[in-house]
Amino acid sequence: MQEKESYLDLPLEDVIGDRFGRYSKYIIQDRALPDARDGLKPVQRRILYAMHMDRNTFDKPFRKSAKTVGNVIGNYHPHGDSSVYDAMIRLSQDWKMRNLLVQMHGNNGSIDGDPPAAMRYTEARLSAISSELLSDIEKDTVDFMLNFDDSLEEPVVLPARYPNLLVNGSTGISSGYATDIPPHQLGEVIDATIYQMENPECTIDDLMKYIKGPDFPTGGTIQGVEGIRKAYETGKGKIVLRGKAEIEELRGGKQQVTITEIPYEVNKANLVKKMDELRIDKKVDGIAEVRDDTDRTGLRIVIELKKDADGQGILHYLYKNTDLQVSYNFNMVAISNKTPKLMGLKQMLYSYIEHQKDVVTRRTKFDLSKAKEREHIVEGLIKAISILDEVIETIRASKDKRDAKNHLQEKFGFTEPQAEAIVMLQLYRLTNTDITTLQEEADELKKQIERLESILASESKLIGEIKKEMRAIKKKFDNPRRTIIEHEIEDLKINLEVVIPSEDVMVTVTKDGYVKRSSIRSYTASNGEPPGMKETDRLMTTMELNTTDTLLLFTKKGSYLFIPVHQLPEIRWKDSGQHVANIISMDNEDSIITAIPVKEFTDNQFLLFSTKNGMVKRSILSEYKAQRNSKALMAVKLKKDDEVKFVTLTEGNTDIFIATRNGYGLWYSEEEISITGQRTAGVKSINLKSDDYVVSSFTFVPGQKEPSLFLVTQRAAFKRMKLSVFEKTSRAKRGLVMLKELKRQPHRVASLVPVYKNDVVWVLSENGVLESIEVNTVRFNDRYTNGSFIFDIAEAGDVKEVWVEPREDGPLEGETGESEEPEEPDHSSNTVNPADDDQQTLF
């Protein structure tokens, strides 16, 4: 009868969790992380052990890499050949390993990221220092375990006669854990290990007198001792690592930057390519050529500079914007007691010291056992030679070897090993010389046994033995430190003029948010034609700026975009610009209301904001200097239903005028507005009725450039008023009425704009009707009239937008020169917005 199959009915998450747990345990313990004792991952340990067992050592000829890889896969590591060969290659790369564990003949890759030759072409052998990792492995110094098919044994850990984990470092990623342990200088690590053995209660500062910090095979300079100390205390820390660069003076007043060391794990070819891209993209002004002069004598990257270029400034830019300077993050995780642990320097050294105590104790026991066995045999041989004739007679009388051994044991009291040694004794060993040699050997064995027993009996002698052997390794393999350590991290300040070519350009911003910069040459060639833009769009501002200036774009939702002029897209004057959202991420529902250029972010200039709900804010300009400009930043804190109506740059000496929808106008001094920070809402500007809101705000400098006021209502009525018909008062008042109240179809203010006599006012209706009014044709009215109509709203629709087009001063053709209008002040050097001479502002 066929047995019925049975299935377990388990939840999927339990099965997945169990399987993933097993997989995680495997890759954490047996793949990606190094052991704290010998600093090796399993694949590295298996490569070294396989080469050792194959006698492929530093004192023997090189052997094909493919043979070693085959041995490793066949005997110890049943994975792909490429993973084994890649691990073997890394052990032989002098830009990755501080002390090479494998020597290789042939192409083993390059610092440029070039792949190594296939394993059938390269040859390898263990390096001399690898022998110190494997030293005495035959003397039962470490535990062994069965390999994957139980046919052979492999070591769980290597004896590791020096602290390889710190000397060569390690890097790896497993599930839930990653490790980044930098390499260190062998002599320093050995000195610190000896010090900790002598002083187990020592501090990190004590150890740092010996270990100054990491020592990378590629050299370079480390900045930030505090980061090193934190890493040594906790296992985690951050340092700055930069390449070695020097500025050399050439003939003709030129300079060149010569780089002879690059940061650890940085690909040189990619670094050179990135530097050359900075030159091609003109992100740095002053680089003439970037070339890689590396040859068999050493690494050398040369950056030739143009005449009069600032070499130090360009070098700082390269540090900040390329991998010539990188951050290195310590994350010192290793397997200790079969568990991954984040370890500081003391814990690492403690794990290694305990391992060494165990290794030397086991080796001493092994040597002691062998010495006692040999002493026992030598005693038997000496006794046998002293009664040689009787021994020979006994052997001759025996039937065979077994019989001879039995007779020797019964007649003379020899033990089994002694009887074996006597019957195997060769005749030439019976000379007088060899009898003396045996006695000397017995004396030597006695001393050796005493020494080994004293090591096992005394902790201090055990440590003394470890120290003696480590000092011998230091003497043999020590070499000078390659990485320089500087105490502080240098703050890289980059002068804009160094990296950005100073050039005057024309900048345009349109109402729909399209921006561009055009060369003066392109602008001049246009012969006064307007810049390219969409038909439905219109120009908000045109200004001549320098590439070292900054453009601040403010939005109605209270954000601002910080755009250095050199980052604006360079586009011909006749072509359309690029939408600002392509340069800096911003809210799709938001829109630009004002563009303000800034040469320098000073503390004596202010940004003034006015909002729809009657708030006003004044903040110091320097607070708006941004370090990063990847997204829109907060300019003013707004409530949900509020929006910014007006932003301007002031010197602190202006007056502000506020106009509301219901026809109230308020005039007061900027000084009444207290200065608040960038992320604030400001103070109350005007006392609004519940159904009222602000439609327009503007500033002007009193006594210098006082404008007249041009009011347009939603019903397309317009009038012009003198500023003097209003009384200057204080902040947060209701203001004065500017319209005559009608019970039927009342007028409401669509916009109030400041104008000068030669300006032109444009009015756009909701149905797309556009009309213009020349200011000098409009007579002054008082506050209590509603003015004249510009078009019929029954056909055109209500007024949607009003803006001013500033015109040059001077008598226009046909100007009447109204007798009641006083001569207006000259405003050719100043406009409504002191920051922007040619700005067409939408209010």
C-alpha positions in Angstrom: 0.0 0.0 0.0 1.4 3.4 -1.1 2.2 5.7 1.8 0.0 8.8 1.8 2.0 12.1 1.2 1.7 14.6 4.0 2.1 18.4 3.8 2.5 21.0 6.5 0.0 23.8 6.3 2.0 26.9 7.4 1.4 30.6 6.9 3.6 32.1 4.1 5.1 34.8 6.4 6.3 32.1 8.8 8.0 30.1 6.1 9.5 33.2 4.4 10.7 34.5 7.8 12.3 31.3 8.7 14.1 30.9 5.3 15.2 34.5 5.2 16.5 34.2 8.8 18.6 31.2 7.8 19.9 33.0 4.7 20.7 36.1 6.7 22.6 34.1 9.3 24.7 32.5 6.6 25.7 35.6 4.8 26.4 37.5 8.0 28.6 34.8 9.5 30.0 33.0 6.5 30.3 35.5 3.6 30.2 39.3 4.0 31.7 40.2 7.4 35.3 39.6 8.6 36.2 37.7 11.8 37.5 40.0 14.6 40.4 37.7 15.2 42.1 37.3 11.9 40.3 40.1 9.9 39.4 37.7 7.1 36.2 36.8 5.4 35.6 33.1 4.8 36.5 33.3 1.1 39.8 35.1 1.8 40.7 32.6 4.6 40.0 29.7 2.2 42.2 31.2 -0.5 45.1 31.7 1.8 44.7 28.3 3.4 44.4 26.5 0.0 47.6 28.2 -1.2 49.4 27.3 2.0 48.4 23.7 1.8 49.5 23.7 -1.9 52.9 25.1 -0.7 52.3 28.1 -3.0 54.3 30.3 -0.7 56.5 33.4 -1.1 59.7 31.4 -1.2 58.5 29.1 -4.1 57.8 30.0 -7.8 54.6 31.7 -8.9 51.8 29.3 -9.9 48.8 29.8 -12.2 45.9 31.6 -10.5 43.4 29.2 -12.1 45.0 26.3 -10.2 44.5 28.1 -6.9 40.9 29.1 -7.8 40.2 25.5 -8.7 41.6 24.2 -5.5 39.5 26.7 -3.4 36.3 25.8 -5.3 36.9 22.1 -5.3 38.0 21.8 -1.6 36.5 24.6 0.4 34.3 27.2 -1.3 31.6 25.8 -3.6 30.8 29.1 -5.3 31.4 30.7 -8.7 35.0 31.0 -9.9 34.7 34.7 -10.5 33.8 35.5 -6.9 36.9 33.5 -5.7 39.2 35.1 -8.3 37.9 38.6 -7.6 38.6 38.1 -3.9 42.1 36.8 -4.7 42.7 39.8 -7.0 41.8 42.3 -4.3 44.3 40.7 -1.9 47.0 41.5 -4.5 46.1 45.1 -5.3 48.4 47.6 -3.7 45.9 50.4 -3.9 43.3 48.4 -1.9 45.5 46.5 0.6 47.9 48.2 3.0 50.0 45.0 3.2 49.5 42.6 0.3 48.5 39.1 1.2 48.9 37.7 -2.3 51.7 38.5 -4.8 50.6 38.4 -8.5 52.4 38.3 -11.9 50.4 39.7 -14.7 47.5 42.2 -15.1 45.7 42.4 -11.7 43.6 45.5 -12.6 44.3 49.1 -12.0 43.3 52.1 -9.9 41.4 53.3 -13.0 39.0 50.4 -12.6 40.4 48.4 -15.5 39.5 44.7 -15.1 42.3 42.1 -14.4 43.4 39.5 -16.9 41.6 36.2 -16.8 42.9 33.7 -14.2 44.4 31.5 -16.9 46.9 34.3 -17.7 47.9 35.5 -14.2 50.2 33.8 -11.7 50.1 34.1 -7.9 51.7 33.1 -4.6 51.3 34.0 -1.0 53.2 37.1 0.2 55.7 36.8 3.0 53.4 38.6 5.5 50.6 36.0 4.7 52.9 33.3 6.1 52.6 35.2 9.5 48.8 34.8 9.3 49.2 31.0 8.7 52.2 30.5 11.0 52.0 27.4 13.2 48.6 26.3 11.9 49.8 22.7 11.9 50.4 22.9 15.6 46.8 22.7 16.7 46.7 26.4 17.3 43.1 26.9 15.9 39.9 24.9 15.5 39.2 23.1 12.3 35.8 22.1 10.8 34.7 19.8 8.0 34.4 21.3 4.6 31.2 21.4 2.5 31.4 17.6 1.6 33.0 16.4 4.9 36.0 15.2 2.9 38.6 17.6 4.3 39.1 19.9 7.2 39.5 23.7 7.0 40.4 26.2 9.7 37.6 28.2 11.5 40.1 31.1 11.9 43.8 31.6 11.1 46.4 32.0 13.8 47.1 35.6 12.6 50.4 36.5 14.2 49.6 40.3 13.6 46.3 42.2 13.9 45.2 41.9 10.3 41.7 43.3 10.8 43.1 46.8 11.6 46.2 46.5 9.3 44.3 45.7 6.1 40.8 46.8 7.1 37.7 45.4 5.5 34.5 46.4 3.7 31.4 44.4 3.1 27.6 44.4 3.0 25.3 41.7 4.4 21.6 41.7 5.3 21.1 44.1 8.2 24.8 44.8 8.6 27.6 46.5 6.7 31.2 47.1 7.6 33.8 49.7 6.7 37.1 49.3 8.6 39.9 51.4 7.2 43.5 50.0 6.9 46.2 51.1 9.4 50.0 51.2 9.7 51.4 47.9 10.8 54.0 49.2 13.3 51.5 51.5 15.0 48.9 48.7 15.4 51.5 46.3 16.8 52.7 49.0 19.3 49.1 49.7 20.4 48.4 46.0 20.8 51.5 45.5 23.0 50.5 48.6 25.0 47.0 47.2 25.6 48.4 43.9 26.6 50.6 45.6 29.2 47.8 48.0 30.3 44.4 46.4 29.9 42.7 49.4 31.5 44.1 51.9 29.0 41.9 54.6 27.3 41.4 55.4 23.7 43.6 58.5 24.1 46.4 56.3 25.4 46.0 54.0 22.3 45.9 57.0 20.0 49.4 57.9 21.1 50.4 54.9 19.0 47.7 54.6 16.4 47.4 58.1 15.0 44.5 57.1 12.6 43.9 55.1 9.5 46.8 54.7 7.0 45.5 54.2 3.5 47.6 52.5 0.8 46.8 55.4 -1.6 48.1 58.0 0.9 46.2 61.3 1.0 45.4 63.5 4.0 42.9 62.8 6.8 41.2 65.8 8.4 39.3 65.5 11.7 41.0 63.9 14.7 37.7 64.1 16.6 36.0 61.9 14.0 38.8 59.3 14.4 38.5 59.4 18.2 34.7 58.9 18.0 35.2 56.0 15.7 37.7 54.4 17.9 35.4 54.8 20.9 32.1 53.7 19.4 32.9 52.0 16.1 31.2 54.8 14.1 32.7 58.1 13.0 33.3 60.4 10.0 36.5 61.9 8.6 37.4 63.9 5.6 39.9 62.3 3.2 41.6 64.3 0.5 44.2 63.7 -2.1 47.7 65.2 -2.1 47.8 68.2 -4.5 50.4 70.9 -4.9 50.3 74.2 -6.9 53.4 74.5 -9.0 54.6 77.8 -10.6 55.4 77.6 -14.3 57.1 80.1 -16.7 55.0 83.0 -18.0 53.1 83.5 -14.7 51.1 80.3 -15.1 50.4 77.7 -12.5 49.5 74.0 -12.5 47.9 71.8 -9.9 49.7 68.5 -9.6 47.9 65.6 -7.8 50.2 62.7 -6.7 47.8 60.9 -4.3 44.0 60.4 -4.4 41.6 59.3 -1.8 41.1 55.6 -0.9 38.7 53.6 -3.1 38.4 56.5 -5.6 38.6 55.6 -9.3 41.3 57.7 -10.9 39.9 57.6 -14.4 36.5 58.8 -13.2 38.1 61.6 -11.2 40.1 62.8 -14.2 37.0 62.7 -16.4 34.9 64.6 -13.8 37.6 67.3 -13.6 37.7 67.6 -17.4 33.9 67.9 -17.5 34.1 70.9 -15.2 36.4 72.5 -17.7 34.3 71.6 -20.7 31.0 72.7 -19.0 32.7 76.0 -18.0 31.8 75.4 -14.4 35.3 76.5 -13.4 37.0 79.4 -15.0 40.7 79.1 -15.4 41.4 75.4 -16.2 43.3 75.1 -19.5 43.9 71.3 -19.6 43.4 68.2 -17.4 45.7 65.2 -18.2 46.7 62.0 -16.6 50.5 61.7 -16.5 50.5 58.5 -14.4 53.3 56.1 -15.4 55.4 53.3 -13.9 57.1 55.9 -11.6 53.8 56.8 -9.8 50.4 58.5 -9.9 50.3 62.0 -11.4 47.4 64.1 -12.5 48.2 67.5 -13.9 45.7 70.4 -14.2 47.1 73.2 -16.2 45.7 76.6 -15.4 45.2 79.7 -17.6 47.3 82.7 -17.0 46.4 84.7 -13.8 44.0 81.9 -12.7 43.7 81.5 -8.9 45.3 78.1 -8.3 44.3 77.9 -4.7 40.7 78.8 -5.4 40.4 76.2 -8.2 42.0 73.5 -6.0 39.4 74.3 -3.3 36.6 74.0 -5.9 38.0 70.6 -6.9 38.1 69.5 -3.3 34.4 70.5 -2.9 33.0 69.3 -6.2 34.9 66.2 -7.1 36.2 63.0 -5.4 39.5 64.7 -4.8 38.0 65.1 -1.3 35.6 62.5 0.1 34.0 61.7 3.4 35.0 58.3 4.9 32.5 56.8 7.4 33.8 54.3 9.9 31.4 51.4 10.6 33.6 48.9 12.3 31.5 45.7 12.4 33.1 42.3 12.7 32.2 38.8 13.8 33.0 38.2 17.5 31.9 35.0 19.2 29.9 34.1 16.1 27.9 37.4 16.4 28.2 40.6 14.4 29.3 43.5 16.7 30.0 47.2 16.2 33.5 47.4 17.8 35.7 50.2 19.0 39.4 50.1 18.9 39.8 48.6 22.4 37.3 45.8 21.7 39.1 45.0 18.4 42.4 44.8 20.1 40.9 42.8 23.0 39.5 40.2 20.6 42.8 39.9 18.9 44.8 39.6 22.1 42.5 36.9 23.5 42.9 35.1 20.2 46.7 35.3 20.4 46.7 34.1 24.0 44.6 31.1 22.9 46.9 30.5 19.8 50.1 30.7 21.8 48.8 28.6 24.6 47.7 25.8 22.2 50.9 26.0 20.3 52.9 25.8 23.6 50.9 22.7 24.7 51.5 21.1 21.3 55.3 21.9 21.4 55.4 20.7 25.0 53.7 17.4 24.2 56.1 16.8 21.3 59.1 17.7 23.4 58.1 15.3 26.2 57.6 12.5 23.6 61.0 13.1 22.2 62.6 13.4 25.6 61.1 10.0 26.5 62.6 8.5 23.3 66.0 10.1 23.8 66.1 8.7 27.4 65.4 5.2 26.0 68.1 5.5 23.3 70.7 6.7 25.8 69.8 3.8 28.2 69.9 1.3 25.3 73.4 2.5 24.2 74.7 2.1 27.7 73.7 -1.6 27.6 74.2 -2.0 23.9 75.6 -5.5 23.9 72.7 -6.9 25.9 70.2 -5.1 23.7 71.8 -6.4 20.5 71.8 -9.9 21.9 68.1 -9.7 22.8 67.2 -8.4 19.4 69.2 -11.1 17.6 67.5 -13.8 19.7 64.1 -12.6 18.7 61.9 -14.0 15.9 60.7 -10.7 14.4 60.3 -7.0 15.1 57.3 -7.4 17.3 59.0 -10.1 19.3 62.1 -8.0 19.6 60.1 -5.1 21.0 58.3 -7.3 23.5 61.6 -8.8 24.7 63.1 -5.3 25.2 60.1 -4.1 27.1 60.0 -7.2 29.4 63.8 -7.6 29.9 64.9 -3.9 30.3 61.7 -2.0 31.1 61.6 0.1 27.9 58.2 1.5 27.0 56.5 0.9 23.6 57.7 4.1 21.9 61.3 3.6 23.3 61.4 -0.1 22.1 60.1 1.1 18.6 62.9 3.7 18.5 65.6 1.2 19.5 64.6 -1.4 16.9 64.5 1.3 14.2 67.9 2.6 15.2 70.4 2.7 12.4 73.9 1.2 13.0 75.8 4.4 12.2 74.0 6.1 15.2 76.1 3.9 17.5 79.3 6.1 17.0 80.7 8.1 19.9 79.7 11.4 18.3 76.0 10.4 18.2 76.0 9.3 21.8 77.2 12.8 22.7 74.6 14.4 20.4 71.9 12.4 22.1 73.0 13.7 25.5 73.1 17.3 24.2 69.6 16.8 22.7 68.3 15.5 26.1 69.7 18.6 27.8 68.2 20.9 25.2 64.8 19.1 25.5 64.9 19.5 29.2 65.5 23.3 28.9 62.7 23.6 26.3 60.2 21.7 28.4 61.0 23.9 31.4 60.5 27.1 29.2 57.3 25.8 27.7 55.9 24.8 31.1 56.8 28.3 32.5 54.9 30.0 29.7 51.8 27.9 30.4 52.1 28.6 34.2 52.5 32.4 33.9 50.2 34.9 32.1 53.0 37.5 32.0 55.4 35.1 30.3 52.6 34.2 27.8 52.2 37.9 27.0 56.0 38.3 26.8 56.1 35.5 24.2 53.4 37.2 22.1 55.1 40.6 22.4 58.5 39.1 21.3 57.0 37.6 18.2 55.0 40.7 17.3 58.1 42.9 17.6 59.9 40.5 15.2 57.1 40.9 12.7 57.2 44.7 13.1 61.0 44.7 12.5 60.6 42.6 9.4 57.5 44.2 7.7 57.2 47.7 9.1 57.2 50.6 6.5 56.6 54.3 6.8 53.1 55.8 7.2 51.6 57.0 3.9 48.5 59.1 5.1 49.0 62.5 6.8 46.6 63.4 9.6 45.5 67.0 10.2 43.6 67.9 13.4 40.8 70.0 12.0 38.6 69.8 8.9 39.3 72.8 6.7 36.2 74.9 5.8 36.3 75.3 2.1 35.3 78.8 1.1 35.1 79.3 -2.6 35.3 82.7 -4.2 32.7 82.9 -6.9 34.9 84.9 -9.2 37.4 82.0 -9.1 35.1 79.4 -10.5 32.6 81.5 -12.5 33.8 83.7 -15.3 32.6 87.2 -14.6 30.4 88.2 -17.5 27.6 90.8 -17.9 24.4 89.2 -19.3 20.8 90.2 -19.9 18.3 88.3 -17.7 14.6 88.0 -18.5 11.8 86.7 -16.3 8.3 86.3 -17.8 4.9 86.2 -16.0 4.5 82.5 -16.7 7.9 81.7 -15.0 10.2 81.4 -17.9 13.8 82.6 -17.2 17.0 82.8 -19.2 20.2 84.7 -19.5 21.5 86.0 -22.9 24.9 87.4 -23.8 25.1 91.1 -24.4 26.2 90.3 -27.9 23.0 88.4 -28.5 20.9 91.2 -27.0 22.7 93.9 -29.1 22.1 91.8 -32.3 18.4 91.9 -31.7 18.2 95.7 -32.5 15.8 96.4 -29.7 13.4 93.5 -30.5 11.5 92.0 -27.5 12.9 88.7 -26.2 11.5 85.4 -27.4 8.5 84.0 -25.4 5.2 82.4 -25.9 2.4 84.4 -27.4 0.2 84.1 -24.3 3.1 85.1 -22.0 4.5 88.6 -21.2 7.7 90.0 -19.9 7.8 90.6 -16.1 11.4 92.0 -16.0 14.5 92.6 -18.0 17.8 93.4 -16.3 21.5 93.5 -17.0 23.3 91.5 -14.4 26.7 89.8 -13.8 27.1 86.0 -13.7 28.4 86.4 -10.1 25.1 88.0 -9.0 22.1 86.1 -7.6 18.5 86.2 -8.7 15.8 85.8 -6.1 12.3 84.9 -7.4 9.4 85.3 -5.0 6.1 83.4 -5.4 2.6 84.2 -4.3 2.5 81.2 -1.9 5.4 82.7 0.2 8.3 80.8 -1.2 11.5 82.0 -2.9 13.9 80.5 -5.4 17.6 81.2 -4.9 19.3 81.1 -8.4 22.9 82.2 -8.9 22.8 84.0 -12.3 25.5 81.6 -13.7 23.0 78.7 -13.2 20.3 80.3 -15.4 20.1 78.6 -18.8 22.1 80.5 -21.4 19.7 81.0 -24.3 19.7 83.4 -27.3 17.7 86.6 -26.9 15.3 85.6 -29.6 14.5 82.2 -28.2 12.1 81.3 -25.4 13.5 80.8 -21.9 13.3 77.7 -19.7 10.7 77.3 -17.0 12.1 77.9 -13.6 10.6 74.6 -12.3 13.2 72.8 -14.5 16.0 74.5 -12.5 14.5 74.4 -9.0 11.6 72.2 -7.9 8.6 74.2 -6.8 4.8 73.8 -6.3 3.0 73.4 -9.6 0.2 75.6 -8.3 2.5 78.4 -7.4 3.6 81.3 -9.6 6.3 84.0 -9.7 5.3 87.5 -8.7 8.6 89.4 -8.4 12.3 89.0 -9.4 14.9 90.7 -7.3 18.6 90.7 -8.3 21.2 90.7 -5.5 24.9 91.5 -5.8 25.8 90.9 -2.2 23.7 89.6 0.8 24.3 92.4 3.3 22.8 93.2 6.8 21.9 96.7 5.9 19.3 95.9 3.2 15.8 94.5 3.8 13.2 92.4 2.0 9.7 93.9 2.5 6.6 91.6 2.0 2.9 92.5 1.9 0.1 89.9 1.8 -3.5 89.8 0.7 -4.8 89.4 4.3 -3.1 92.6 5.5 0.2 91.3 6.9 3.5 93.0 6.3 7.0 91.7 7.1 10.5 93.1 7.0 13.5 90.8 7.1 17.3 91.3 6.8 18.5 90.4 3.3 21.5 88.3 4.5 19.1 85.7 6.0 18.0 84.8 2.5 21.4 83.6 1.4 20.9 79.9 0.8 23.6 77.2 0.9 21.6 74.8 -1.2 19.1 75.7 -4.0 17.6 72.4 -5.1 14.1 73.4 -4.1 11.9 76.4 -3.2 12.6 77.8 0.3 10.2 79.6 2.7 10.3 83.4 2.4 7.3 84.3 4.6 5.0 82.2 6.7 1.4 82.4 5.4 -1.9 81.2 6.6 -3.8 78.9 4.3 -6.0 81.5 2.6 -3.3 84.2 2.3 -0.9 85.0 -0.5 1.9 87.4 -1.1 0.9 90.5 -3.1 4.2 92.4 -3.1 7.9 92.0 -2.4 10.7 94.6 -2.7 14.2 95.3 -1.6 14.8 98.4 0.5 17.6 100.3 2.2 15.4 100.8 5.2 14.4 104.4 4.3 11.2 103.9 2.3 7.5 104.6 2.8 4.9 101.9 2.0 1.4 102.4 0.6 -1.3 99.8 0.9 -4.5 99.7 -1.2 -7.5 97.5 -0.4 -10.3 96.1 -2.6 -13.0 98.2 -0.9 -11.1 101.4 -1.7 -9.0 102.2 1.4 -5.5 103.5 1.1 -2.9 103.6 4.0 0.5 105.3 3.9 3.1 104.9 6.6 6.9 104.6 7.0 8.8 101.4 6.7 10.4 102.0 10.1 7.1 101.2 11.7 7.6 97.5 10.6 9.7 95.6 13.1 12.4 93.4 11.7 11.7 89.6 12.0 13.4 86.4 10.8 13.0 84.5 7.6 10.5 82.0 8.7 8.0 84.4 10.3 4.6 85.8 9.4 5.4 89.5 10.1 3.0 92.0 11.7 -0.4 93.6 10.8 -0.2 96.0 8.0 -3.7 97.5 7.7 -6.9 97.1 9.7 -9.2 95.3 7.2 -13.0 94.9 7.3 -14.2 91.3 7.3 -15.0 91.4 3.5 -12.0 93.4 2.5 -8.5 92.4 1.3 -5.3 94.0 0.0 -5.0 94.4 -3.8 -1.8 96.5 -4.1 1.2 97.5 -2.2 4.3 99.5 -3.2 7.2 101.4 -1.7 9.0 104.7 -2.6 11.7 106.9 -1.1 10.0 110.0 0.4 11.3 113.3 -0.9 13.3 111.8 -3.7 10.9 109.9 -6.0 7.4 110.3 -4.9 5.1 108.9 -7.5 1.5 109.7 -8.3 -1.2 107.1 -7.8 -3.0 105.4 -10.7 -6.2 103.6 -9.7 -8.2 101.1 -11.8 -11.5 99.6 -10.7 -13.0 96.3 -11.6 -15.5 98.1 -13.8 -12.6 99.6 -15.9 -12.8 103.0 -14.4 -9.4 104.8 -13.9 -8.2 107.9 -12.2 -4.9 109.6 -11.2 -4.3 111.0 -7.7 -1.5 113.0 -6.1 0.2 111.4 -3.1 -0.5 114.6 -1.2 -4.3 113.9 -1.1 -3.5 111.2 1.4 -2.2 111.8 4.9 0.9 109.9 6.1 -0.1 108.0 9.3 0.9 104.8 11.1 0.7 101.1 10.7 -2.4 98.9 11.2 -4.9 101.8 10.7 -8.0 101.5 8.5 -6.7 104.1 5.9 -8.5 106.7 3.8 -11.3 106.2 1.3 -10.2 106.4 -2.4 -13.6 105.8 -4.2 -17.0 107.3 -4.2 -19.5 104.8 -2.7 -22.3 103.8 -5.1 -25.3 101.8 -3.9 -25.8 100.2 -7.3 -22.9 98.5 -9.1 -20.2 99.9 -6.7 -16.7 100.3 -7.8 -14.0 98.1 -6.3 -10.2 98.6 -6.7 -8.7 96.2 -9.2 -5.3 97.7 -8.8 -3.4 100.8 -7.6 -0.1 101.4 -9.2 2.6 104.1 -8.7 3.3 106.0 -11.9 5.4 108.8 -13.3 4.3 111.2 -16.1 5.9 109.3 -19.0 4.8 105.8 -17.9 2.2 103.7 -19.8 -0.5 101.7 -17.8 -1.8 98.5 -19.4 -5.1 97.1 -18.5 -6.2 93.5 -19.4 -9.8 92.3 -19.1 -11.1 88.8 -18.3 -12.2 88.4 -22.0 -8.7 89.3 -23.2 -9.2 92.9 -24.1 -5.9 94.9 -23.6 -5.8 98.7 -23.5 -3.1 101.1 -22.6 -3.2 104.6 -21.1 -0.4 107.1 -21.3 -0.1 108.6 -17.8 0.6 112.2 -19.0 -2.8 112.3 -20.7 -4.6 111.7 -17.5 -5.5 114.7 -15.2 -5.4 114.5 -11.4 -8.5 113.7 -9.5 -9.4 113.8 -5.8 -10.1 110.8 -3.5 -13.9 111.0 -3.9 -14.3 110.4 -7.6 -14.5 107.2 -9.5 -12.8 108.4 -12.7 -13.3 107.7 -16.4 -14.0 104.4 -18.1 -11.4 102.8 -20.4 -13.7 100.1 -21.9 -17.2 98.7 -21.5 -17.1 95.7 -19.1 -20.3 94.4 -20.6 -18.3 93.2 -23.6 -14.7 93.1 -22.3 -15.4 91.6 -18.9 -14.1 92.8 -15.5 -10.5 94.1 -15.2 -8.2 91.1 -14.6 -4.7 92.6 -14.5 -3.0 96.0 -14.5 0.7 96.7 -15.0 3.0 99.7 -15.6 5.5 100.0 -18.5 8.1 102.6 -17.4 9.2 105.0 -20.1 12.2 107.3 -20.4 11.7 110.8 -19.0 11.5 113.8 -21.3 8.7 115.6 -23.1 6.7 113.3 -25.3 5.3 114.4 -28.6 2.1 116.4 -28.2 2.5 116.7 -24.4 0.2 119.5 -23.1 1.9 120.2 -19.8 -0.9 120.5 -17.4 -0.8 123.8 -15.4 -2.1 122.3 -12.2 0.4 119.4 -12.3 3.6 120.3 -10.5 6.9 119.3 -12.1 7.5 115.7 -11.1 10.8 114.6 -9.6 13.4 112.9 -11.9 13.1 109.1 -11.6 15.5 108.0 -14.2 17.9 106.6 -11.7 15.3 105.1 -9.4 12.0 103.2 -9.8 9.3 101.8 -7.6 11.6 98.9 -6.8 15.1 100.2 -5.9 16.6 96.9 -6.7 15.4 96.7 -10.3 15.7 99.7 -12.6 13.8 98.4 -15.6 11.3 96.2 -13.8 7.8 95.9 -15.1 5.9 95.0 -11.9 2.5 93.4 -11.7 0.5 94.7 -8.8 
